[in-house]
Amino acid sequence: MDITMKKALRVLVISALMLLLAGSALYYLGSQINVDVQNADPALWEQSPGDKWLFIGGLMMLIAGSLSLAAVRVWLGRRKESVNSSLNSLSVD
């Protein structure tokens, strides 16, 4: 299986976008649950039932940010030429 840098970059970007969208949706869901609970019964506001969704959504967005930084590093590393690399001296026979 030949994995090229272009495919790896595409996978990183697509997974980062998917995690960002899913994390944003879960974060929004958690905030809406908290707002609905506060409007329905202020006594339940202390329990904060939507906090787990806020936490999971925030964690997914954090992972998406790290994947996007990895994609940028791969993209920038691909643009540089490997002039003084030790792998350039290896020859394939």
trRosetta pair geometry for C-beta under 8 A, 3 or more apart (Angstrom, degrees):
i j d omega theta_ij theta_ji phi_ij phi_ji
3 7 5.6 -122 -157 79 66 128
3 8 5.9 74 163 -56 106 97
4 7 5.0 97 55 8 76 99
4 8 7.1 -141 97 -3 40 89
5 8 5.6 -55 -144 40 35 112
5 9 6.0 37 155 -21 68 106
5 74 6.5 -180 -162 173 96 106
5 78 5.0 147 153 -103 150 127
6 9 5.8 -54 -147 37 28 111
6 10 6.3 30 153 -20 62 107
7 10 5.6 -53 -147 36 32 113
7 11 6.3 32 154 -19 65 105
8 11 5.8 -53 -148 36 31 111
8 12 6.4 32 153 -18 64 106
8 74 6.3 -131 112 -166 111 156
9 12 5.7 -54 -148 36 31 112
9 13 6.3 26 157 -15 66 108
9 71 5.8 101 -150 -150 71 87
9 74 5.3 -164 -89 108 89 128
9 75 5.9 95 -130 -72 132 84
9 78 7.4 -47 -57 -21 137 152
10 13 6.0 -57 -145 39 29 107
10 14 6.1 23 159 -15 65 111
11 14 6.0 -57 -141 41 27 107
11 15 6.1 22 162 -14 64 111
12 15 6.1 -61 -143 41 24 105
12 16 6.2 25 158 -20 62 110
12 67 5.5 -172 -167 178 80 91
12 68 7.6 146 151 -96 97 32
12 70 5.7 -130 -150 97 137 103
12 71 3.9 173 118 -81 126 97
12 74 6.6 136 16 23 160 145
13 16 5.7 -56 -147 36 29 112
13 17 6.4 26 156 -17 64 107
13 68 7.3 67 -116 -113 59 71
13 71 5.1 110 -66 -138 74 157
14 17 5.8 -56 -148 37 31 109
14 18 6.3 30 155 -18 65 107
15 18 5.7 -52 -143 38 33 111
15 19 6.2 31 158 -16 66 107
15 64 8.0 -158 128 -117 66 73
15 67 5.8 -110 97 -174 100 156
16 19 6.0 -57 -146 40 28 108
16 20 6.2 31 154 -22 63 109
16 64 4.7 111 -161 -160 66 74
16 65 7.8 120 -152 -57 109 15
16 67 3.9 -164 -83 99 96 115
16 68 4.4 125 -165 -60 155 79
16 71 6.3 -91 -13 -13 146 137
17 20 5.6 -54 -145 36 30 113
17 21 6.3 27 158 -16 65 105
17 64 7.5 121 -60 -152 14 119
18 21 6.0 -56 -147 38 29 107
18 22 6.2 21 158 -11 65 111
19 22 5.9 -57 -139 44 30 106
19 23 5.8 31 160 -20 66 112
19 60 5.0 -155 -174 178 87 89
19 61 7.2 169 138 -89 89 32
19 63 5.5 -95 175 91 152 102
19 64 3.8 -171 95 -75 109 99
19 67 6.7 105 34 23 142 144
20 23 5.9 -55 -140 40 24 110
20 24 6.2 26 158 -20 61 108
20 60 7.7 -179 -84 133 24 92
20 61 6.0 70 -124 -121 61 72
20 64 4.0 154 -61 174 77 162
20 68 8.0 39 -52 -42 129 127
21 24 5.8 -55 -146 35 28 111
21 25 6.4 28 155 -18 63 107
22 25 5.7 -54 -149 36 32 112
22 26 6.4 27 155 -14 66 106
22 57 7.9 -149 128 -122 61 74
22 60 5.8 -92 95 164 95 154
23 26 5.9 -56 -145 40 31 107
23 27 6.1 34 155 -21 65 108
23 56 7.8 -148 -126 128 73 63
23 57 4.6 122 -171 -165 62 62
23 58 7.0 134 -173 -62 111 11
23 59 7.4 -149 -125 70 117 48
23 60 3.1 -165 -84 91 106 107
23 61 3.8 -178 130 -48 149 75
23 63 7.8 171 -65 44 142 92
23 64 6.1 -131 10 -8 141 131
24 27 5.6 -54 -144 37 30 113
24 28 6.3 30 155 -18 64 106
24 57 6.8 124 -73 -168 9 114
24 61 6.7 91 -57 -82 66 117
25 28 5.8 -55 -148 38 29 110
25 29 6.3 33 152 -22 64 107
25 57 7.2 -153 70 -118 45 118
26 29 5.4 -50 -144 36 34 116
26 30 6.3 36 156 -19 65 103
26 53 5.1 -146 178 -173 84 85
26 54 7.9 -176 134 -83 83 21
26 56 5.4 -78 153 95 148 100
26 57 3.4 -169 91 -76 95 99
26 60 6.6 87 39 24 135 140
27 30 5.9 -53 -150 35 29 111
27 31 6.6 25 153 -15 63 106
27 53 7.2 174 -95 138 24 82
27 54 5.8 64 -135 -130 65 56
27 57 3.2 -167 -52 128 72 147
27 58 6.1 99 -96 -53 114 65
27 61 7.0 4 -38 -24 138 132
28 31 5.9 -57 -148 38 31 108
28 32 6.3 29 155 -18 66 108
28 57 7.5 173 6 -139 53 163
29 32 5.8 -58 -147 38 29 109
29 33 6.4 32 154 -21 64 105
29 50 7.3 -164 124 -147 63 109
29 53 5.1 -95 94 169 99 147
29 57 7.4 162 41 -57 91 138
30 33 5.7 -51 -147 33 32 112
30 34 6.5 30 155 -16 63 105
30 50 3.9 138 -166 169 62 95
30 51 6.6 104 -169 -90 121 11
30 52 7.2 -158 -115 70 121 45
30 53 3.0 -174 -73 88 100 101
30 54 3.7 -157 122 -47 152 69
30 55 7.7 157 -119 9 165 56
30 56 7.8 155 -53 42 136 89
30 57 6.1 -142 5 6 127 130
31 34 5.7 -53 -150 37 34 112
31 35 6.4 33 152 -18 66 106
31 50 6.4 174 -56 139 15 145
31 54 6.5 92 -54 -88 70 106
32 35 5.6 -52 -144 37 35 111
32 36 6.2 35 156 -19 67 106
32 50 7.2 171 63 -121 46 153
33 36 5.8 -56 -145 38 29 110
33 37 6.3 27 157 -18 64 107
33 49 5.8 -102 150 94 121 94
33 50 3.2 155 76 -80 111 116
33 53 6.5 98 19 31 138 142
34 37 5.9 -55 -145 37 29 109
34 38 6.3 29 156 -19 64 107
34 45 7.8 73 -167 -138 79 73
34 48 6.0 2 -113 -144 107 74
34 49 7.3 -178 -84 56 61 65
34 50 4.0 -107 -40 42 82 130
34 51 7.3 80 -77 -52 120 64
34 54 7.6 13 -26 -41 132 128
35 38 5.8 -56 -148 36 30 111
35 39 6.4 25 155 -15 65 108
36 39 5.9 -58 -147 39 30 108
36 40 6.1 24 157 -17 67 112
37 40 5.8 -58 -140 40 30 107
37 41 6.7 -48 -176 52 65 78
37 44 5.0 -105 180 105 107 118
37 45 6.3 155 118 -88 100 56
37 47 7.7 -104 168 67 150 98
37 48 7.8 161 77 -118 150 30
37 49 5.8 140 -64 28 156 109
37 50 7.1 -162 3 -14 127 104
38 42 6.2 37 -160 -106 61 63
38 44 7.9 -135 -80 79 38 84
38 45 4.8 59 -104 -98 80 112
40 44 7.3 -11 83 42 98 133
41 44 4.5 63 92 5 107 109
41 45 7.7 -158 104 -29 61 75
42 45 5.2 -21 -163 -11 52 123
43 46 7.3 -40 175 12 44 104
44 47 5.4 -46 -170 29 66 115
44 49 7.3 -12 163 -18 111 110
45 48 7.0 30 176 -67 45 65
48 51 4.3 49 135 -31 115 116
49 52 7.8 -42 175 15 46 98
50 53 5.2 -53 -167 41 69 113
50 54 6.1 74 135 -25 83 100
51 54 5.3 -52 -146 36 39 115
51 55 6.2 40 155 -21 69 104
52 55 5.6 -52 -148 36 33 113
52 56 6.3 30 155 -16 66 106
53 56 5.8 -51 -141 40 33 108
53 57 6.0 33 158 -17 65 109
54 57 5.9 -59 -145 41 26 110
54 58 6.2 25 157 -17 63 110
55 58 5.9 -57 -146 38 26 109
55 59 6.3 27 156 -19 63 108
56 59 5.7 -55 -147 37 30 112
56 60 6.4 30 154 -19 64 106
57 60 5.7 -54 -147 36 31 111
57 61 6.4 28 155 -16 64 105
58 61 5.7 -55 -147 38 33 109
58 62 6.3 37 152 -22 65 104
59 62 5.5 -51 -148 34 32 114
59 63 6.5 32 153 -17 64 103
60 63 5.7 -52 -148 37 33 110
60 64 6.4 37 150 -22 64 104
61 64 5.3 -49 -146 35 36 116
61 65 6.5 42 152 -22 64 100
62 65 5.7 -49 -153 31 32 114
62 66 6.8 28 151 -14 63 103
63 66 5.8 -54 -150 37 35 108
63 67 6.4 36 151 -18 66 105
64 67 5.7 -54 -147 38 33 112
64 68 6.3 32 154 -20 65 105
65 68 5.8 -54 -146 36 31 109
65 69 6.5 32 154 -17 64 103
66 69 5.6 -50 -148 36 35 112
66 70 6.5 39 150 -20 64 103
67 70 5.5 -51 -149 35 35 114
67 71 6.4 38 150 -22 65 102
68 71 5.4 -47 -148 33 36 115
68 72 6.6 40 151 -20 64 101
69 72 5.6 -50 -149 34 35 112
69 73 6.5 35 152 -18 65 104
70 73 5.7 -53 -148 37 33 111
70 74 6.4 33 153 -18 66 104
71 74 5.7 -52 -147 36 32 110
71 75 6.2 32 153 -19 65 108
72 75 5.6 -55 -145 39 31 112
72 76 6.2 26 157 -14 66 108
73 76 5.9 -55 -141 41 30 106
73 77 6.0 29 158 -18 64 111
74 77 5.7 -58 -144 41 27 111
74 78 6.2 32 155 -26 63 107
75 78 5.7 -53 -149 30 28 113
75 79 6.9 29 153 -22 60 103
76 79 5.8 -52 -154 28 35 113
76 80 7.1 32 153 -19 64 102
77 80 6.0 -53 -153 29 37 109
82 85 3.8 5 169 -24 110 135
82 87 7.1 -8 146 58 146 106
82 88 6.4 -179 119 -54 101 110
83 88 7.7 -15 177 -40 21 160
84 88 7.8 -113 -160 18 11 136
85 88 4.8 111 72 -18 89 98
86 89 6.4 -46 -170 23 49 109
86 90 7.9 56 138 -25 64 98
87 90 5.6 -41 -163 17 53 118
